Amino acid sequence: MAYKDEQLNEEKVFKDPVHRYIHVRDRVIWDLIATPEFQRLRRIKQLGTTNLTFHGAEHSRFNHSLGVYEIVRRIIYNFKDRKHWNNDQRLLCMCAALLHDLGHGPFSHSFEKVFKLDHEHYTQQIILGDTYVHKILERVRPGFAQDVADVIGKTYSDKLVVSLISSQIDADRMDYLQRDAYFTGVSYGHFDMERILRVMRPTEDQVVIKSSGMHAVEDYIMSRYQMYWQVYFHPVTRSAEVILSKILHRAKELYENNYEFKLKPTHFLSFFSGEVSLEEYLKLDEGIVHYYFQLWQEEDDEIISDLCERFINRRLFKYVEFNPNKQMNEWMKLHKLFLEIGIDPEYYLVVDSSSDLPYDFYRPGEEEERLPIHLLMPDGSLKELSRHSDIVESISGKKRTDHKLYFPKDILDKIADQDKAKEIKEILYGQGDVFDVK
C-alpha cells in the first residue's frame, strides 16, 4: 500500500475539551504529529500573555493545530461525493490544516514585531527545509511538501482547498474562537459550529453556506467581534505585551552597545543580529524566554532588570485612553517631562493601538483581498452575506481602532520633584480615568 493511503491498525483519538475527540486514522497525520517540529508547538502558548489576564489561557499552538485538523477532517467527510469536491485533495487539506501554525515562535506577535520576523515564512521553511516534517510529506509523493506550503501560503491553484484553511469562515477561526473562549472562561466565542459544518457546500473556488444556515454564521461573526475586543485586545493583556516588547527591545539595544550580560544570551544572539537560521529559530520556545527573563532580573542595567521583574511578577503598567493622532502636543510634553525626571520614555511611556475589521465585503485591488462569505440561495444563486443579513451589514467594512497610553504609575508616585510630578499627572489624568491593571 502506498504511504499516502496507509491507515493505522486502529483509530487513534485525542480527548479534546472543545471537539470532544480528535480522530486520526491516516499514518501520514500520525507521523507528522510525532515530529519534533510539531511537538515544539506544545511549548508555544496560543494566546501569548493573555494568561496574565485570563488565568486559564494556558493552552498551546499544539492544541489549536489539532483542533483545526479535526474541523477540516469533518468538513471533508461532509463534502465526500458532492459536486466540485475532489477527494484526492483530502490528505493535502488535512496536512495543511495540521501544519498551518508550525512556524509560530514564542509570544508570537510581540516577538515578530521586535525582531522583524514572519511566522508564515518560518512555516514555509519548516515544511520545505531539512526537517522531519519535510521528509514525511515528501514520502507521500515528490512535490507534496510544496503543495502543502502553497495551500498555507494561499498560492495553491485550487482556491476551494485554500478557503478551508484561510477565509472569513475557515477551520482556523472556528477552532480558535471556541478554544480561546473555553480556556479564558468567557461566553463570547461560542457558536453553533455543527450547524455551520452541516450547511457548508463546496463550489469551484470557495466554500459557501446554504442560506438556511445564515443565522449560525451571524452568530459566528458576532462571536469573533466580541472575542477580539473582550479577550484578544484586552488592555491588561496589552500592558503585558508592551512590557514584553520593551524587554526584547532593551536586550537587543544592550547587545548592540556591547553590554556584558552576566550570562551570555546564546539563544538570542542570532535574533539580535538579524540572521536567524531555521535550526536556531526552532530552539527558542517560551520556556527558554522565561529562563532568560528570570536571569535578567539580576542584570546591572536598571531598565531590563525592572521590566523583567514586572513581567515575571505581573507588575504591569497602568493606562489611560489616549489618541496620538489628536493629542500629539500632550504626548510631546510628557516625553519631555519624563526625560527631565530621569525616566526613559522609550521604555516607560508607550502608546499601543489595536484595530480589527470583523467582516468585509470584496474590495478588489486592495493589498489584502478578503473573499466574502457567500450564501447559497434556494435557486442555486450566490448572494454575499452582508447583502442578506442586517446584523452583518451593520459591522461590514467598519474598522474599529483603540489607543491606550501605558506608563508605570508606581514610579510616577515616587517622583521627588513635586512640580514635575504634578504636571505629568495633570496631563495623564486629564485624559480621563486612569485604569488600574488588576
N, C-alpha and C positions, 0 to 999 in steps of 0.2 A: 504493500500500500504506500502511495506517495505521502511524504511528510505532511503536506498541506491537508490531506484527508484523514490523517491519523487521529483516532479518538482514544481517550483514556479508557482503561478497563471498566471503570465505573465513574460516574459523575462526581466531581469534587464540588463542595459548596463552602462558601464563606458566610458565616452568620453576620448579618448586617442590620443595624438599627433602623435604617431608612427603607431598604428594599426587602427586608426580612432575610432573603437568601440571594447570594450571587452564585450563579451556576457556571461551571467550567467543564466542558466535555472535550474541547479541542486540545490536542497535545501542544500545538504552537502557542496557544494562550497560556497554558500551564507553564511551559518552559520560559516564556517571556516574564511572567510574574516572578520566577525564581532567579532572574538575573540580578547581579549586584547593582546595576544602574536603576532597575525598578525598585529593588528593596531599599535603596537610598531614600526614596520618597517617604518612607516611614519616619525619617529624621528631618523632614521639612513640614512645618505646620501649614495647614491650608489657609489659615487666616492671620498669619504673622503675629502681630502684637495684640490682636483682639482679645486674647485670653486675659489680658490685664484689665479689660472692661467686663467681659462676659467669661467668668472663670471656667465654664465648661468647654470653651472653644479650644480644646487641645487636639482636635482631630488633624489628620495629616493629608498630604497630597496623595499618599498611597490609598487611603480610604476613598477619597474622591475619584481617583482614577479607576478603581474597581467599580465604583458606582456608575460612572459614565459608560464603561464597558457593558455593564448589566442592562442599562437602559437601551443601548444600541442593539444588544442581543435580542431584547424583547421586541423592539421595533422591527428588526429584520424577520423575526418569527411571524409577526403580523403581516409583513409585506409578501411573504412567500406566495408564489403563484399569481400575484397581482400584476396587472399590465404596467409596463415601464420599469418593473424591478428585475434586475439581472442577478440571480442568486449566486453567480460566480464572484460577485463583489462582496459576498458575506464575510469572508475571513479578512479581507482588506479593511472593511468597515470596523470590525471588532478590534483589529490590531491598532488602527488609528485612534479609536476611542480609548483603548487602554493606555496608549503611549503619548497622548496629546499634551500632557503636562510634564513630560520626562525631564525637560531642561530647567525647571524651576530651581532657583537657588535659595539659600536661607533668607528668611524675611523678604521674600521675592522682590516686591516692587520698590521698597526702600533701597535695597541693595543694588538693584539695577540702575536707579536714578543716580546714585553716588558714583558708581564705577562705570557708568555708561555701557551697561550690558543689556542683552536682549535674550530672555529665556527661550523665545521661539528659535533664535539662532542656535542655541545650545541643544534644544530638542532635535533640530536637524542634524547637528554634529554627532549626537549620540546615536541616532538612527543610521547615519551614513558613515560613521567613523569606525575605528578599530575597537569595537565593543562586543560584548556578549550579545547584546540586543541585535546588532547588525548581523552577526553570524547566524542567529536563529532565523531572522527574516529572509536572508539570502538562501537558506535551506529550503524555503517554500518554493522559490524559483529565482533565478538571476533577475535583478531589477525590482524585486518586490519591495525591498527596503526603500528604494527611490519613490515607488508608488505611495507607500505609507507616508513618507516625508512630504510628498506633494499634496496628499489629502489634508494633512495637518497644516501645511503652508498655504492652503486654499488655491493651489495652482493645478490640481488634478483635473483631467479633462471631463470626468463625469461629475457635474455640479450637484446632482442628486446625492451622491456619496458625500461630497463636501458639506452639504447642508445638514446632514445628520450630526456632524461634529461642530459645525460653525455656521450659525444663522441666528435670527432673532428668536427662534424657538427651537433650540437644539438640546442634545443629550447633556452637554456640558452644563448649561444653565439649569436644566431641570434637576440635575443632581445637586449642584452646589447650593441652590436656593433651599431645597429641602434639608440637605445635610447641615448647612450652616444654621438654619433655623432650629434644627433638632439640638445641636451641640451648644448653641448660645442660649437656648431655652425660650426664645421668643416665638410668638404665634404668627408673625407676618409672612413667613416664607412658605406656608403650606398651601397647596392647591391640589386639584384632582388630576394627578398625573395619569392614573389608569384610564381615565376618560379621554385624556388627550391622546394617549397611545392608541386607543381604540378608534379614534376618528382621524388619525394621520393617514394620508394617502400619498403614494409616490407619483410624481409626474416626470416629464423628461429631464427637468433641470432643478427641481426642488421638491421638498415635502410640502404638501398643502393640508389644510384642515377642513373636514366636512363642516358645512355651515351649522349643522345641528350641535357641533361642539364649541361654538363661538364663546359661550359663557364660561366654559372651563379655561379657554385661552385668555379671556378678560381677567379672570382670577389670577392666572399665572403672571400676566403683565403687571397687575397691581401688586402682587406679591414681590416681584422684582423691584418695583418702585419703592415699596416700603422697606425692603431689606437694605437697599443702598443707603437710605437716609437714617434708618434707625440702627443699623448694625455696621455696614462697611464704612460709612463716613462718620461714625460716632466721634464726637470731639475728644473724648478721653483716649480712644484708640489712636487718634491723630496726634495727640500730645506725645504718646509713647513713640510713635513713628518719627516725630520731629526730633526727639532726643536720640533715637537710634541713628537717624541720618546724620545728625551732628557728631555723634561719636565716630562714625566711619569717616566723615569729612576731616575731623580733627586728627585721627590716626594717620590718614593719608598725608595731611599737611605736615605733621611731625616727621614722618618718614622722609618727605621731600626736603625737609630742612635738616636732615642728618641727626635727628634726635636719637639718643641711645635708649631704646626700650630696655627695661630690666630683663625681659625675656624676648628674644628675637621673634617677631610675629611672622614666623615661617609661612603659615598658611595664607597670609595676606599679601606677601611680597609681590606676587605676580599681579594681584589686583591693584596694588598701589602703582605698579609700573605700567599697567595697561596692556600687558602681554600675557593673557591668561590662556594656558593650554587646556584642552579638554580634560586631561588627567588631573590637573590642579583644580579645575572647576569642580570636578566630581568628588574631590577630597573634602571640600568645605561644606559642612552642614550646620544646623543650628546649635548642636551640642558643642562644636568647635568654637563657634562665635561666642556663645555664652562663657566658655572657658576663658577666652581672651578678655572678655568684659570683666570677669571676676578679677583677673590679674591686673587689668588696667586701673582698677580702683586704687591700687597701691603705687601708681606712677607718680613721679615728681611733678609732672605737668598738671597744674590745678584744674584746668578745663576738662581734660579727658578723664581725670580721676573723679571729678564731681559728676560729670554726665553719666559715667558708668555706674557710679553709686546710685544715682537717681533711677536709672533703668533697672538695675538689679533689684532695688528695694521699692520700686514703684513710687518714687517721689517725683511726680510729674509736674509739668508746667501748668499754670493756670491760663485762662484765655478770656478774651473779650471779642465781641463781634467787631470786625474791622474790615473795611473795604479799601484796599490800597489805591484803587482807581479814583476814589472820591476823597481820600484822606491822606494824600501824599505829604502835605505840609506837616501834619501831626506825626507821620512816620519819620520824616527827616529830623524833626525836633527831638523825638525820642531817641533816634540813632545818635544824635549829637550829645544828648544828656547821658546816655549810657556810657559813651566813651569818656565823658568828663568825670564820672564817678568810678571808672575803672572796671566796668562790666563790658565784656566784648559782645557787641550787638550781633556779630556774625553767628554767635552760638546761643545767645540768650534773648534775642528779640526776633521772633520768626513768624512771618505770615504764611499760613497754609491755606490753600484753596482746593476745594473739591467740586467736581461737576459731573452730572450724569444726564444722559438722554435716554429715558426709559423705553421709548419706541419711536421709530422713524419710518416714514414712507420713503419711497425710492427717490434718490436725488442723483441722477446720472452725472458723471464727470467729477464728483467730489472725491477727495483723497481716499476716504473710506466709504465705499458704496455699501449701504446696508440693504440687503434684499428684504423687502417687506414680507409679512405673513399674508398668505392668500387663503381665502375661504373657497371651498368647492361648493358651488350652488347646486340645487336640485336639477337644474337644466344642464349641468356639466360645465358651465362657465366659471371663471375665476374672478373673485372680487377682493380687492385689497381690504384688509381688516378694518382700518380706521374709517373707511367709507361706509361701513356697515354697522360699526359699533360706536355709539355715542361716548361710552366710557373711554375707549382707546383714543378716539378722535380728540378728546379733551386734553390729553397729555402728549399726543403725537407731535414730534418735531420740536418739542419745548425743552430746551436745555436749562437745567437749574444749576446755579453756581452758588457756593457758600464760602465765605472767607472768615478765618479766625486769626487773631494775633496771640501768639503764645509767649509767655515770659515767666521767670522764676519769682513769684510773689514773696517767697520766704527770704530771698536775698534783698529784694527791694525794701522789705520791712526792717532790715538791719542797716540801712544806709546811714552813715554818720552825719552827712551834710543834709540837715533837715530841709533847707530851702530847695535843694535839688530834688530831694525825695518828694516833697510836696508838689513840685512842678510836674514830675513824672507821673505821680498818682492822679493829678488833676487831668492830665492828657489821657491816661489809660482809662480811668474810671469815668471820665466824661463821655466815653464811648457807650456807656450803658452799664449793665450789670457785669460784675466780674464773676466768672463761673468757676466754682471750686471743682477740682478733679478728685472725686471720691472713689 
